[in-house]
Amino acid sequence: MIRPYIAERRSWLLLLVFLHLLILFVAAIDASIPLMPILYITLLSSIVCLLFIVVRYYKETRFYKQLQVWDHTCDPASSKEAASPFERIVEESMSAQTLHYKKEASGHLMLLEQEKDELLGWIHEVKTPLTAMQLIIDRLADEPAKARLEYEWLRIHHLLDQQLHQRRIPFMENDLYVEDTTLAPVLFKEIKDLRSWCMQKGIGFDVSLEAERVLTDAKWLGFILRQILTNAVKYSESSDIAVSSREEDGHVIVEIQDFGRGISAKDLPRIFERGFTSTAMHQDSAATGMGLYLAQKAAESLLIRIEAESVYGSGTTFRLTFPLANDFVRMTGM
């Protein structure tokens, strides 16, 4: 704060130095003025000025030091003590600006909440004709046409599901119900939903669950598995997808391994970024770049660590490491 203060008061400080030097200069060139008394007076004046500057420094910088550590989420009037007219002008301007921005932010938040509610309502409305479409597709006798329609239906269903969970993730903590969960029902439900797509592509599942129970939220775990399994099926052809679980050092680890096209080494560090799609298949318009991003965001709230290993052209392995019970206790402060 000393440097800014000197820079702010530079003109005043230079004026004081100039006046003292001017007095000494006049005494030096004018023989009728005794030099020693002038030197004595100048010295005393310099000491008084120095003390005055020090006192003013602490008084004038107190307000601005408070501004430096000010919590920008609070009202400036609640923590600042303006002592001078100029400081009061600054304080009043900041208070008015803060009030204006709070009102504006509140309005934007209300609009955002309204848009979110409207979108969620629209998604739920769209699910009704989707259910009707599924019933119609089930009655079709033309198997090739039925398979194609089921695939397109599944794509629409997953895109709507992503949008639904994308809106819910910011408020995910309010929707968590962590409990001792059996892996098999959650996993097999997601596999069952993909069966028509898997049959069309000649893909099977090899499931081996040594560790059968995990501490998590079953609904959000299903969402995470859905994104990973969907990617595995999407980028595989006529090969099995291996799903296994085991326990290491008290942590349950679930691995999902496919033998599809894999992920290139330069893409692997970025697969969990929002909107990122493969640079190797960048022309793939079906990719949204949101599935793994949303899975990662959901996993963070569940304290699940997601890791990926891949060899381009040979397949990809996703590894989910589940937390210990004590990790949830520390997170919730219980």
Phi and psi restraints in degrees (value plus and minus 20) as a CYANA .aco file:
   2 ILE   PHI     -85.1   -45.1
   2 ILE   PSI     -66.5   -26.5
   3 ARG   PHI     -80.7   -40.7
   3 ARG   PSI     -69.3   -29.3
   4 PRO   PHI     -78.9   -38.9
   4 PRO   PSI     -56.7   -16.7
   5 TYR   PHI     -85.3   -45.3
   5 TYR   PSI     -64.8   -24.8
   6 ILE   PHI     -82.6   -42.6
   6 ILE   PSI     -61.5   -21.5
   7 ALA   PHI     -84.6   -44.6
   7 ALA   PSI     -58.0   -18.0
   8 GLU   PHI     -88.7   -48.7
   8 GLU   PSI     -59.1   -19.1
   9 ARG   PHI    -121.4   -81.4
   9 ARG   PSI      -0.4    39.6
  10 ARG   PHI     -78.6   -38.6
  10 ARG   PSI     -64.6   -24.6
  11 SER   PHI     -83.7   -43.7
  11 SER   PSI     -59.5   -19.5
  12 TRP   PHI     -87.4   -47.4
  12 TRP   PSI     -61.2   -21.2
  13 LEU   PHI     -85.4   -45.4
  13 LEU   PSI     -61.7   -21.7
  14 LEU   PHI     -84.7   -44.7
  14 LEU   PSI     -56.0   -16.0
  15 LEU   PHI     -83.0   -43.0
  15 LEU   PSI     -64.0   -24.0
  16 LEU   PHI     -82.0   -42.0
  16 LEU   PSI     -64.1   -24.1
  17 VAL   PHI     -83.0   -43.0
  17 VAL   PSI     -63.2   -23.2
  18 PHE   PHI     -82.6   -42.6
  18 PHE   PSI     -63.0   -23.0
  19 LEU   PHI     -83.1   -43.1
  19 LEU   PSI     -61.6   -21.6
  20 HIS   PHI     -86.2   -46.2
  20 HIS   PSI     -61.7   -21.7
  21 LEU   PHI     -86.9   -46.9
  21 LEU   PSI     -54.8   -14.8
  22 LEU   PHI     -84.2   -44.2
  22 LEU   PSI     -62.6   -22.6
  23 ILE   PHI     -81.4   -41.4
  23 ILE   PSI     -64.7   -24.7
  24 LEU   PHI     -84.9   -44.9
  24 LEU   PSI     -57.4   -17.4
  25 PHE   PHI     -86.4   -46.4
  25 PHE   PSI     -63.8   -23.8
  26 VAL   PHI     -82.9   -42.9
  26 VAL   PSI     -62.3   -22.3
  27 ALA   PHI     -85.7   -45.7
  27 ALA   PSI     -50.3   -10.3
  28 ALA   PHI     -94.4   -54.4
  28 ALA   PSI     -55.6   -15.6
  29 ILE   PHI    -112.8   -72.8
  29 ILE   PSI     -35.9     4.1
  30 ASP   PHI    -123.2   -83.2
  30 ASP   PSI      89.1   129.1
  31 ALA   PHI     -87.5   -47.5
  31 ALA   PSI     -40.5    -0.5
  32 SER   PHI     -97.5   -57.5
  32 SER   PSI     -32.4     7.6
  33 ILE   PHI    -120.4   -80.4
  33 ILE   PSI     102.0   142.0
  34 PRO   PHI     -87.2   -47.2
  34 PRO   PSI     110.7   150.7
  35 LEU   PHI     -94.7   -54.7
  35 LEU   PSI     -62.8   -22.8
  36 MET   PHI     -82.9   -42.9
  36 MET   PSI     -65.9   -25.9
  37 PRO   PHI     -80.0   -40.0
  37 PRO   PSI     -56.6   -16.6
  38 ILE   PHI     -85.3   -45.3
  38 ILE   PSI     -60.4   -20.4
  39 LEU   PHI     -82.1   -42.1
  39 LEU   PSI     -62.2   -22.2
  40 TYR   PHI     -83.6   -43.6
  40 TYR   PSI     -66.1   -26.1
  41 ILE   PHI     -83.1   -43.1
  41 ILE   PSI     -62.7   -22.7
  42 THR   PHI     -83.3   -43.3
  42 THR   PSI     -59.4   -19.4
  43 LEU   PHI     -83.6   -43.6
  43 LEU   PSI     -67.5   -27.5
  44 LEU   PHI     -81.4   -41.4
  44 LEU   PSI     -62.1   -22.1
  45 SER   PHI     -82.7   -42.7
  45 SER   PSI     -59.4   -19.4
  46 SER   PHI     -84.9   -44.9
  46 SER   PSI     -59.8   -19.8
  47 ILE   PHI     -84.9   -44.9
  47 ILE   PSI     -64.1   -24.1
  48 VAL   PHI     -81.9   -41.9
  48 VAL   PSI     -62.9   -22.9
  49 CYS   PHI     -84.1   -44.1
  49 CYS   PSI     -60.1   -20.1
  50 LEU   PHI     -83.9   -43.9
  50 LEU   PSI     -64.5   -24.5
  51 LEU   PHI     -82.8   -42.8
  51 LEU   PSI     -60.9   -20.9
  52 PHE   PHI     -81.7   -41.7
  52 PHE   PSI     -61.8   -21.8
  53 ILE   PHI     -84.6   -44.6
  53 ILE   PSI     -61.6   -21.6
  54 VAL   PHI     -83.0   -43.0
  54 VAL   PSI     -66.1   -26.1
  55 VAL   PHI     -82.0   -42.0
  55 VAL   PSI     -64.8   -24.8
  56 ARG   PHI     -86.1   -46.1
  56 ARG   PSI     -53.4   -13.4
  57 TYR   PHI     -79.8   -39.8
  57 TYR   PSI     -70.7   -30.7
  58 TYR   PHI     -86.5   -46.5
  58 TYR   PSI     -54.9   -14.9
  59 LYS   PHI     -94.5   -54.5
  59 LYS   PSI     -61.6   -21.6
  60 GLU   PHI     -99.7   -59.7
  60 GLU   PSI     -46.1    -6.1
  61 THR   PHI    -111.0   -71.0
  61 THR   PSI     -29.5    10.5
  62 ARG   PHI     -79.8   -39.8
  62 ARG   PSI     -64.5   -24.5
  63 PHE   PHI     -82.9   -42.9
  63 PHE   PSI     -62.3   -22.3
  64 TYR   PHI     -97.0   -57.0
  64 TYR   PSI     -48.3    -8.3
  65 LYS   PHI     -84.6   -44.6
  65 LYS   PSI     -56.6   -16.6
  66 GLN   PHI     -85.0   -45.0
  66 GLN   PSI     -56.4   -16.4
  67 LEU   PHI     -84.2   -44.2
  67 LEU   PSI     -55.0   -15.0
  68 GLN   PHI     -83.6   -43.6
  68 GLN   PSI     -54.6   -14.6
  69 VAL   PHI    -122.8   -82.8
  69 VAL   PSI      -6.9    33.1
  70 TRP   PHI     -87.5   -47.5
  70 TRP   PSI     113.1   153.1
  71 ASP   PHI     -98.5   -58.5
  71 ASP   PSI      94.0   134.0
  72 HIS   PHI     -89.9   -49.9
  72 HIS   PSI     -27.1    12.9
  73 THR   PHI    -105.9   -65.9
  73 THR   PSI     -27.9    12.1
  74 CYS   PHI    -122.3   -82.3
  74 CYS   PSI     145.2   185.2
  75 ASP   PHI     -94.4   -54.4
  75 ASP   PSI     105.4   145.4
  76 PRO   PHI     -78.8   -38.8
  76 PRO   PSI     -49.7    -9.7
  77 ALA   PHI     -88.2   -48.2
  77 ALA   PSI     -37.8     2.2
  78 SER   PHI     -99.5   -59.5
  78 SER   PSI     -37.0     3.0
  79 SER   PHI    -149.1  -109.1
  79 SER   PSI     -29.3    10.7
  80 LYS   PHI    -120.8   -80.8
  80 LYS   PSI     125.4   165.4
  81 GLU   PHI    -143.8  -103.8
  81 GLU   PSI      70.1   110.1
  82 ALA   PHI     -92.5   -52.5
  82 ALA   PSI     110.3   150.3
  83 ALA   PHI    -128.2   -88.2
  83 ALA   PSI     -39.6     0.4
  84 SER   PHI    -140.2  -100.2
  84 SER   PSI     143.1   183.1
  85 PRO   PHI     -78.1   -38.1
  85 PRO   PSI     -62.3   -22.3
  86 PHE   PHI     -84.8   -44.8
  86 PHE   PSI     -59.1   -19.1
  87 GLU   PHI     -85.3   -45.3
  87 GLU   PSI     -57.2   -17.2
  88 ARG   PHI     -86.3   -46.3
  88 ARG   PSI     -55.1   -15.1
  89 ILE   PHI     -82.7   -42.7
  89 ILE   PSI     -64.5   -24.5
  90 VAL   PHI     -82.1   -42.1
  90 VAL   PSI     -65.9   -25.9
  91 GLU   PHI     -82.5   -42.5
  91 GLU   PSI     -65.2   -25.2
  92 GLU   PHI     -84.8   -44.8
  92 GLU   PSI     -59.4   -19.4
  93 SER   PHI     -84.9   -44.9
  93 SER   PSI     -62.5   -22.5
  94 MET   PHI     -85.3   -45.3
  94 MET   PSI     -61.1   -21.1
  95 SER   PHI     -82.9   -42.9
  95 SER   PSI     -63.5   -23.5
  96 ALA   PHI     -85.2   -45.2
  96 ALA   PSI     -61.0   -21.0
  97 GLN   PHI     -87.2   -47.2
  97 GLN   PSI     -61.2   -21.2
  98 THR   PHI     -82.3   -42.3
  98 THR   PSI     -62.8   -22.8
  99 LEU   PHI     -82.3   -42.3
  99 LEU   PSI     -61.4   -21.4
 100 HIS   PHI     -82.3   -42.3
 100 HIS   PSI     -66.5   -26.5
 101 TYR   PHI     -88.2   -48.2
 101 TYR   PSI     -54.5   -14.5
 102 LYS   PHI     -84.6   -44.6
 102 LYS   PSI     -62.4   -22.4
 103 LYS   PHI     -84.0   -44.0
 103 LYS   PSI     -62.0   -22.0
 104 GLU   PHI     -85.4   -45.4
 104 GLU   PSI     -63.3   -23.3
 105 ALA   PHI     -84.5   -44.5
 105 ALA   PSI     -58.4   -18.4
 106 SER   PHI     -82.9   -42.9
 106 SER   PSI     -60.6   -20.6
 107 GLY   PHI     -84.2   -44.2
 107 GLY   PSI     -63.6   -23.6
 108 HIS   PHI     -83.8   -43.8
 108 HIS   PSI     -58.9   -18.9
 109 LEU   PHI     -84.2   -44.2
 109 LEU   PSI     -60.0   -20.0
 110 MET   PHI     -84.2   -44.2
 110 MET   PSI     -62.0   -22.0
 111 LEU   PHI     -83.6   -43.6
 111 LEU   PSI     -60.8   -20.8
 112 LEU   PHI     -83.6   -43.6
 112 LEU   PSI     -63.7   -23.7
 113 GLU   PHI     -83.2   -43.2
 113 GLU   PSI     -59.9   -19.9
 114 GLN   PHI     -84.1   -44.1
 114 GLN   PSI     -64.2   -24.2
 115 GLU   PHI     -84.2   -44.2
 115 GLU   PSI     -59.0   -19.0
 116 LYS   PHI     -83.7   -43.7
 116 LYS   PSI     -65.5   -25.5
 117 ASP   PHI     -83.3   -43.3
 117 ASP   PSI     -59.9   -19.9
 118 GLU   PHI     -85.2   -45.2
 118 GLU   PSI     -61.3   -21.3
 119 LEU   PHI     -86.9   -46.9
 119 LEU   PSI     -62.7   -22.7
 120 LEU   PHI     -82.8   -42.8
 120 LEU   PSI     -60.1   -20.1
 121 GLY   PHI     -83.5   -43.5
 121 GLY   PSI     -60.6   -20.6
 122 TRP   PHI     -84.1   -44.1
 122 TRP   PSI     -61.5   -21.5
 123 ILE   PHI     -81.6   -41.6
 123 ILE   PSI     -64.2   -24.2
 124 HIS   PHI     -85.8   -45.8
 124 HIS   PSI     -54.5   -14.5
 125 GLU   PHI     -86.3   -46.3
 125 GLU   PSI     -59.9   -19.9
 126 VAL   PHI     -86.7   -46.7
 126 VAL   PSI     -47.6    -7.6
 127 LYS   PHI     -84.1   -44.1
 127 LYS   PSI     -45.7    -5.7
 128 THR   PHI     -86.1   -46.1
 128 THR   PSI     -72.9   -32.9
 129 PRO   PHI     -85.3   -45.3
 129 PRO   PSI     -48.0    -8.0
 130 LEU   PHI     -84.3   -44.3
 130 LEU   PSI     -60.5   -20.5
 131 THR   PHI     -84.1   -44.1
 131 THR   PSI     -60.2   -20.2
 132 ALA   PHI     -84.1   -44.1
 132 ALA   PSI     -60.7   -20.7
 133 MET   PHI     -81.5   -41.5
 133 MET   PSI     -59.1   -19.1
 134 GLN   PHI     -83.1   -43.1
 134 GLN   PSI     -60.4   -20.4
 135 LEU   PHI     -85.2   -45.2
 135 LEU   PSI     -59.6   -19.6
 136 ILE   PHI     -86.0   -46.0
 136 ILE   PSI     -63.1   -23.1
 137 ILE   PHI     -82.1   -42.1
 137 ILE   PSI     -58.4   -18.4
 138 ASP   PHI     -82.9   -42.9
 138 ASP   PSI     -45.7    -5.7
 139 ARG   PHI    -107.6   -67.6
 139 ARG   PSI     -27.3    12.7
 140 LEU   PHI     -87.1   -47.1
 140 LEU   PSI     119.5   159.5
 141 ALA   PHI    -114.0   -74.0
 141 ALA   PSI     -44.5    -4.5
 142 ASP   PHI     -96.1   -56.1
 142 ASP   PSI      82.1   122.1
 143 GLU   PHI     -83.1   -43.1
 143 GLU   PSI     -64.4   -24.4
 144 PRO   PHI     -80.7   -40.7
 144 PRO   PSI     -63.9   -23.9
 145 ALA   PHI     -86.7   -46.7
 145 ALA   PSI     -58.1   -18.1
 146 LYS   PHI     -81.9   -41.9
 146 LYS   PSI     -62.0   -22.0
 147 ALA   PHI     -84.9   -44.9
 147 ALA   PSI     -62.1   -22.1
 148 ARG   PHI     -85.3   -45.3
 148 ARG   PSI     -63.2   -23.2
 149 LEU   PHI     -86.2   -46.2
 149 LEU   PSI     -57.9   -17.9
 150 GLU   PHI     -83.6   -43.6
 150 GLU   PSI     -58.2   -18.2
 151 TYR   PHI     -84.3   -44.3
 151 TYR   PSI     -66.5   -26.5
 152 GLU   PHI     -86.8   -46.8
 152 GLU   PSI     -57.6   -17.6
 153 TRP   PHI     -80.9   -40.9
 153 TRP   PSI     -61.9   -21.9
 154 LEU   PHI     -85.1   -45.1
 154 LEU   PSI     -58.7   -18.7
 155 ARG   PHI     -82.1   -42.1
 155 ARG   PSI     -65.7   -25.7
 156 ILE   PHI     -83.0   -43.0
 156 ILE   PSI     -63.5   -23.5
 157 HIS   PHI     -79.4   -39.4
 157 HIS   PSI     -63.9   -23.9
 158 HIS   PHI     -89.8   -49.8
 158 HIS   PSI     -56.3   -16.3
 159 LEU   PHI     -85.7   -45.7
 159 LEU   PSI     -61.6   -21.6
 160 LEU   PHI     -85.2   -45.2
 160 LEU   PSI     -59.0   -19.0
 161 ASP   PHI     -83.9   -43.9
 161 ASP   PSI     -60.0   -20.0
 162 GLN   PHI     -82.5   -42.5
 162 GLN   PSI     -65.0   -25.0
 163 GLN   PHI     -82.1   -42.1
 163 GLN   PSI     -61.0   -21.0
 164 LEU   PHI     -81.6   -41.6
 164 LEU   PSI     -67.4   -27.4
 165 HIS   PHI     -94.4   -54.4
 165 HIS   PSI     -49.0    -9.0
 166 GLN   PHI     -82.5   -42.5
 166 GLN   PSI     -57.0   -17.0
 167 ARG   PHI     -94.9   -54.9
 167 ARG   PSI     -46.3    -6.3
 168 ARG   PHI    -106.7   -66.7
 168 ARG   PSI     -44.6    -4.6
 169 ILE   PHI     -78.3   -38.3
 169 ILE   PSI     -62.0   -22.0
 170 PRO   PHI     -78.8   -38.8
 170 PRO   PSI     -43.3    -3.3
 171 PHE   PHI    -133.8   -93.8
 171 PHE   PSI       5.9    45.9
 172 MET   PHI     -83.3   -43.3
 172 MET   PSI     -54.0   -14.0
 173 GLU   PHI     -79.8   -39.8
 173 GLU   PSI     -48.0    -8.0
 174 ASN   PHI     -98.5   -58.5
 174 ASN   PSI     -30.7     9.3
 175 ASP   PHI    -133.8   -93.8
 175 ASP   PSI     -13.5    26.5
 176 LEU   PHI    -103.6   -63.6
 176 LEU   PSI     119.3   159.3
 177 TYR   PHI    -156.2  -116.2
 177 TYR   PSI      70.6   110.6
 178 VAL   PHI    -102.4   -62.4
 178 VAL   PSI     107.5   147.5
 179 GLU   PHI    -173.0  -133.0
 179 GLU   PSI     150.8   190.8
 180 ASP   PHI     -91.8   -51.8
 180 ASP   PSI      90.9   130.9
 181 THR   PHI    -133.9   -93.9
 181 THR   PSI     116.6   156.6
 182 THR   PHI    -103.0   -63.0
 182 THR   PSI     107.5   147.5
 183 LEU   PHI     -87.3   -47.3
 183 LEU   PSI     -63.1   -23.1
 184 ALA   PHI     -76.2   -36.2
 184 ALA   PSI     -70.0   -30.0
 185 PRO   PHI     -80.9   -40.9
 185 PRO   PSI     -60.0   -20.0
 186 VAL   PHI     -84.6   -44.6
 186 VAL   PSI     -66.4   -26.4
 187 LEU   PHI     -85.6   -45.6
 187 LEU   PSI     -66.5   -26.5
 188 PHE   PHI     -89.3   -49.3
 188 PHE   PSI     -48.6    -8.6
 189 LYS   PHI     -83.4   -43.4
 189 LYS   PSI     -63.9   -23.9
 190 GLU   PHI     -87.7   -47.7
 190 GLU   PSI     -57.8   -17.8
 191 ILE   PHI     -85.6   -45.6
 191 ILE   PSI     -60.8   -20.8
 192 LYS   PHI     -81.6   -41.6
 192 LYS   PSI     -60.0   -20.0
 193 ASP   PHI     -84.5   -44.5
 193 ASP   PSI     -42.7    -2.7
 194 LEU   PHI    -117.9   -77.9
 194 LEU   PSI     -15.1    24.9
 195 ARG   PHI     -81.7   -41.7
 195 ARG   PSI     -61.3   -21.3
 196 SER   PHI     -84.7   -44.7
 196 SER   PSI     -60.0   -20.0
 197 TRP   PHI     -86.4   -46.4
 197 TRP   PSI     -61.8   -21.8
 198 CYS   PHI     -85.3   -45.3
 198 CYS   PSI     -60.7   -20.7
 199 MET   PHI     -83.7   -43.7
 199 MET   PSI     -59.0   -19.0
 200 GLN   PHI     -84.1   -44.1
 200 GLN   PSI     -54.5   -14.5
 201 LYS   PHI    -118.8   -78.8
 201 LYS   PSI     -19.5    20.5
 202 GLY   PHI      49.4    89.4
 202 GLY   PSI      18.8    58.8
 203 ILE   PHI    -128.9   -88.9
 203 ILE   PSI     115.2   155.2
 204 GLY   PHI    -140.0  -100.0
 204 GLY   PSI     154.9   194.9
 205 PHE   PHI    -145.0  -105.0
 205 PHE   PSI     114.5   154.5
 206 ASP   PHI    -131.7   -91.7
 206 ASP   PSI      84.7   124.7
 207 VAL   PHI    -128.2   -88.2
 207 VAL   PSI     108.0   148.0
 208 SER   PHI    -159.1  -119.1
 208 SER   PSI      82.7   122.7
 209 LEU   PHI    -129.1   -89.1
 209 LEU   PSI      75.5   115.5
 210 GLU   PHI     -95.4   -55.4
 210 GLU   PSI     -63.0   -23.0
 211 ALA   PHI    -115.7   -75.7
 211 ALA   PSI      97.8   137.8
 212 GLU   PHI    -119.9   -79.9
 212 GLU   PSI     -36.3     3.7
 213 ARG   PHI    -148.3  -108.3
 213 ARG   PSI     122.0   162.0
 214 VAL   PHI    -156.0  -116.0
 214 VAL   PSI     137.5   177.5
 215 LEU   PHI    -117.0   -77.0
 215 LEU   PSI      85.5   125.5
 216 THR   PHI    -186.7  -146.7
 216 THR   PSI    -196.6  -156.6
 217 ASP   PHI    -117.7   -77.7
 217 ASP   PSI      98.1   138.1
 218 ALA   PHI     -81.9   -41.9
 218 ALA   PSI     -59.8   -19.8
 219 LYS   PHI     -85.7   -45.7
 219 LYS   PSI     -66.0   -26.0
 220 TRP   PHI     -94.7   -54.7
 220 TRP   PSI     -49.8    -9.8
 221 LEU   PHI     -83.4   -43.4
 221 LEU   PSI     -60.9   -20.9
 222 GLY   PHI     -79.4   -39.4
 222 GLY   PSI     -59.6   -19.6
 223 PHE   PHI     -83.3   -43.3
 223 PHE   PSI     -63.1   -23.1
 224 ILE   PHI     -83.2   -43.2
 224 ILE   PSI     -67.0   -27.0
 225 LEU   PHI     -82.5   -42.5
 225 LEU   PSI     -56.2   -16.2
 226 ARG   PHI     -80.3   -40.3
 226 ARG   PSI     -62.8   -22.8
 227 GLN   PHI     -86.8   -46.8
 227 GLN   PSI     -62.1   -22.1
 228 ILE   PHI     -90.3   -50.3
 228 ILE   PSI     -64.5   -24.5
 229 LEU   PHI     -85.0   -45.0
 229 LEU   PSI     -58.8   -18.8
 230 THR   PHI     -81.0   -41.0
 230 THR   PSI     -63.4   -23.4
 231 ASN   PHI     -83.5   -43.5
 231 ASN   PSI     -61.1   -21.1
 232 ALA   PHI     -82.5   -42.5
 232 ALA   PSI     -63.8   -23.8
 233 VAL   PHI     -88.9   -48.9
 233 VAL   PSI     -60.2   -20.2
 234 LYS   PHI     -80.7   -40.7
 234 LYS   PSI     -58.2   -18.2
 235 TYR   PHI    -126.8   -86.8
 235 TYR   PSI       2.1    42.1
 236 SER   PHI    -142.4  -102.4
 236 SER   PSI     136.5   176.5
 237 GLU   PHI    -162.0  -122.0
 237 GLU   PSI     105.2   145.2
 238 SER   PHI      28.7    68.7
 238 SER   PSI      29.0    69.0
 239 SER   PHI    -169.4  -129.4
 239 SER   PSI     137.7   177.7
 240 ASP   PHI    -102.3   -62.3
 240 ASP   PSI     134.4   174.4
 241 ILE   PHI    -132.1   -92.1
 241 ILE   PSI     102.3   142.3
 242 ALA   PHI    -114.1   -74.1
 242 ALA   PSI     108.2   148.2
 243 VAL   PHI    -142.4  -102.4
 243 VAL   PSI     103.6   143.6
 244 SER   PHI    -158.3  -118.3
 244 SER   PSI     140.2   180.2
 245 SER   PHI    -160.6  -120.6
 245 SER   PSI     130.1   170.1
 246 ARG   PHI    -175.0  -135.0
 246 ARG   PSI     153.0   193.0
 247 GLU   PHI    -140.7  -100.7
 247 GLU   PSI     111.4   151.4
 248 GLU   PHI    -155.2  -115.2
 248 GLU   PSI     101.7   141.7
 249 ASP   PHI      33.4    73.4
 249 ASP   PSI      16.4    56.4
 250 GLY   PHI      66.9   106.9
 250 GLY   PSI     -32.4     7.6
 251 HIS   PHI    -113.3   -73.3
 251 HIS   PSI     113.9   153.9
 252 VAL   PHI    -103.9   -63.9
 252 VAL   PSI     111.4   151.4
 253 ILE   PHI    -139.6   -99.6
 253 ILE   PSI     105.3   145.3
 254 VAL   PHI    -130.9   -90.9
 254 VAL   PSI     108.2   148.2
 255 GLU   PHI    -137.1   -97.1
 255 GLU   PSI     115.7   155.7
 256 ILE   PHI    -142.0  -102.0
 256 ILE   PSI      93.1   133.1
 257 GLN   PHI    -139.2   -99.2
 257 GLN   PSI     105.8   145.8
 258 ASP   PHI    -135.2   -95.2
 258 ASP   PSI     145.7   185.7
 259 PHE   PHI    -141.9  -101.9
 259 PHE   PSI      21.6    61.6
 260 GLY   PHI    -108.2   -68.2
 260 GLY   PSI    -165.4  -125.4
 261 ARG   PHI     -96.7   -56.7
 261 ARG   PSI     -38.0     2.0
 262 GLY   PHI      57.9    97.9
 262 GLY   PSI    -198.1  -158.1
 263 ILE   PHI    -143.8  -103.8
 263 ILE   PSI     114.4   154.4
 264 SER   PHI     -88.5   -48.5
 264 SER   PSI     134.7   174.7
 265 ALA   PHI     -80.6   -40.6
 265 ALA   PSI     -54.8   -14.8
 266 LYS   PHI     -96.2   -56.2
 266 LYS   PSI     -42.0    -2.0
 267 ASP   PHI    -107.6   -67.6
 267 ASP   PSI     -47.1    -7.1
 268 LEU   PHI     -74.8   -34.8
 268 LEU   PSI     -63.4   -23.4
 269 PRO   PHI     -87.0   -47.0
 269 PRO   PSI     -33.3     6.7
 270 ARG   PHI    -129.9   -89.9
 270 ARG   PSI     -15.8    24.2
 271 ILE   PHI     -86.9   -46.9
 271 ILE   PSI     -41.1    -1.1
 272 PHE   PHI    -115.0   -75.0
 272 PHE   PSI     -13.9    26.1
 273 GLU   PHI     -98.9   -58.9
 273 GLU   PSI     127.3   167.3
 274 ARG   PHI     -83.3   -43.3
 274 ARG   PSI     104.9   144.9
 275 GLY   PHI      57.9    97.9
 275 GLY   PSI     -16.2    23.8
 276 PHE   PHI     -98.2   -58.2
 276 PHE   PSI     110.8   150.8
 277 THR   PHI    -142.1  -102.1
 277 THR   PSI     140.4   180.4
 278 SER   PHI     -78.3   -38.3
 278 SER   PSI     116.1   156.1
 279 THR   PHI     -98.1   -58.1
 279 THR   PSI     -43.0    -3.0
 280 ALA   PHI     -93.4   -53.4
 280 ALA   PSI     -53.4   -13.4
 281 MET   PHI    -144.3  -104.3
 281 MET   PSI      34.2    74.2
 282 HIS   PHI     -88.8   -48.8
 282 HIS   PSI     -38.2     1.8
 283 GLN   PHI    -102.0   -62.0
 283 GLN   PSI     -21.3    18.7
 284 ASP   PHI     -92.4   -52.4
 284 ASP   PSI      80.4   120.4
 285 SER   PHI     -95.4   -55.4
 285 SER   PSI     -32.8     7.2
 286 ALA   PHI     -97.2   -57.2
 286 ALA   PSI     -39.0     1.0
 287 ALA   PHI     -98.4   -58.4
 287 ALA   PSI     113.2   153.2
 288 THR   PHI    -124.6   -84.6
 288 THR   PSI     -39.4     0.6
 289 GLY   PHI      51.9    91.9
 289 GLY   PSI      -1.8    38.2
 290 MET   PHI    -130.8   -90.8
 290 MET   PSI     -45.3    -5.3
 291 GLY   PHI     -78.3   -38.3
 291 GLY   PSI     -75.3   -35.3
 292 LEU   PHI     -90.5   -50.5
 292 LEU   PSI     -51.7   -11.7
 293 TYR   PHI     -82.1   -42.1
 293 TYR   PSI     -67.0   -27.0
 294 LEU   PHI     -87.7   -47.7
 294 LEU   PSI     -57.0   -17.0
 295 ALA   PHI     -81.6   -41.6
 295 ALA   PSI     -61.9   -21.9
 296 GLN   PHI     -85.2   -45.2
 296 GLN   PSI     -62.2   -22.2
 297 LYS   PHI     -83.8   -43.8
 297 LYS   PSI     -61.5   -21.5
 298 ALA   PHI     -86.6   -46.6
 298 ALA   PSI     -59.1   -19.1
 299 ALA   PHI     -84.3   -44.3
 299 ALA   PSI     -55.3   -15.3
 300 GLU   PHI     -80.6   -40.6
 300 GLU   PSI     -61.3   -21.3
 301 SER   PHI     -89.7   -49.7
 301 SER   PSI     -47.0    -7.0
 302 LEU   PHI    -113.0   -73.0
 302 LEU   PSI     -15.7    24.3
 303 LEU   PHI      40.9    80.9
 303 LEU   PSI       7.6    47.6
 304 ILE   PHI    -113.6   -73.6
 304 ILE   PSI     110.8   150.8
 305 ARG   PHI    -115.3   -75.3
 305 ARG   PSI     102.6   142.6
 306 ILE   PHI    -124.5   -84.5
 306 ILE   PSI     108.7   148.7
 307 GLU   PHI    -149.2  -109.2
 307 GLU   PSI     132.3   172.3
 308 ALA   PHI    -153.2  -113.2
 308 ALA   PSI     118.1   158.1
 309 GLU   PHI    -147.5  -107.5
 309 GLU   PSI     122.4   162.4
 310 SER   PHI    -176.5  -136.5
 310 SER   PSI     126.1   166.1
 311 VAL   PHI    -140.4  -100.4
 311 VAL   PSI      98.7   138.7
 312 TYR   PHI     -80.1   -40.1
 312 TYR   PSI     105.9   145.9
 313 GLY   PHI      73.8   113.8
 313 GLY   PSI     -30.1     9.9
 314 SER   PHI    -139.3   -99.3
 314 SER   PSI     -40.1    -0.1
 315 GLY   PHI     111.7   151.7
 315 GLY   PSI     157.9   197.9
 316 THR   PHI    -157.9  -117.9
 316 THR   PSI     124.6   164.6
 317 THR   PHI    -143.0  -103.0
 317 THR   PSI     103.8   143.8
 318 PHE   PHI    -123.7   -83.7
 318 PHE   PSI     116.7   156.7
 319 ARG   PHI    -142.6  -102.6
 319 ARG   PSI     103.4   143.4
 320 LEU   PHI    -127.2   -87.2
 320 LEU   PSI      99.7   139.7
 321 THR   PHI    -126.9   -86.9
 321 THR   PSI      96.6   136.6
 322 PHE   PHI    -107.8   -67.8
 322 PHE   PSI     130.6   170.6
 323 PRO   PHI     -97.8   -57.8
 323 PRO   PSI     147.3   187.3
 324 LEU   PHI    -101.8   -61.8
 324 LEU   PSI     143.9   183.9
 325 ALA   PHI     -81.0   -41.0
 325 ALA   PSI     -56.4   -16.4
 326 ASN   PHI     -84.7   -44.7
 326 ASN   PSI     -47.3    -7.3
 327 ASP   PHI     -84.3   -44.3
 327 ASP   PSI     -59.0   -19.0
 328 PHE   PHI     -91.1   -51.1
 328 PHE   PSI     -54.6   -14.6
 329 VAL   PHI     -83.4   -43.4
 329 VAL   PSI     -63.2   -23.2
 330 ARG   PHI     -86.6   -46.6
 330 ARG   PSI     -56.2   -16.2
 331 MET   PHI     -86.9   -46.9
 331 MET   PSI     -61.2   -21.2
 332 THR   PHI    -108.0   -68.0
 332 THR   PSI     -30.2     9.8
 333 GLY   PHI      53.4    93.4
 333 GLY   PSI       0.9    40.9
